[in-house]
Amino acid sequence: MDVVKKILEYTIKCPVCGSEMKIEDHLYDMPLVGKVIISSGRCPRCGYKWSDARLAESRGARKIIYRVEKPGDENALVIRASTASIIIPELGVEIKPGPAALGYITTIEGLIMDIIEKTEFICSEPDAPLDECKKKLEQLRKARDGLIKYTIIIIDPEGVSTIVSDKTREEPLSEEEINALEKELLGMDSQK
Ligand SMILES: [Zn+2]
């Protein structure tokens, strides 16, 4: 993966402590993918690391669908923009965008490992629902070990996420789905 160039530098408010933090955007040219923008920065006060990854060119609001059903499928590369949701119905996983959401480039396997790590963290809290945690972690570990088939669905209102594989199916979002997403975003604002 070659860095083509640094294209932008700007500041955002740290989602953790509210300090100003500097973000740099770099443009990469990736084989099989094309131009990808990776943003990253670190808060000088609390050390929080922010990152995002997205295709340089939007292809319109869309749903990206990928089935993991045989060994090797977990090696496909995922580019998830911070504004996209990830849903894995069989595992009861739903990752929503939000002010502290990160975008990243990882493999399906890396994504599952990350979800396991976060679930373990949540489940180590004293008030965690133990039965539910046990069941969920069991399912996630089966997925990690290739013992169950599952579907990765990315809902991307900006159309800048992708899963790099011939098997990936992409569908435009319906009017209803876009409306539902907008409603959700407005809901997030009014909770502040
Ligand atoms: Zn901070």
Boltz pocket constraint, residues with backbone or C-beta under 6 A from the ligand:
constraints:
  - pocket:
      binder: B
      contacts: [[A, 14], [A, 15], [A, 16], [A, 17], [A, 18], [A, 19], [A, 43], [A, 44], [A, 45], [A, 46], [A, 47], [A, 48]]
      max_distance: 6.0
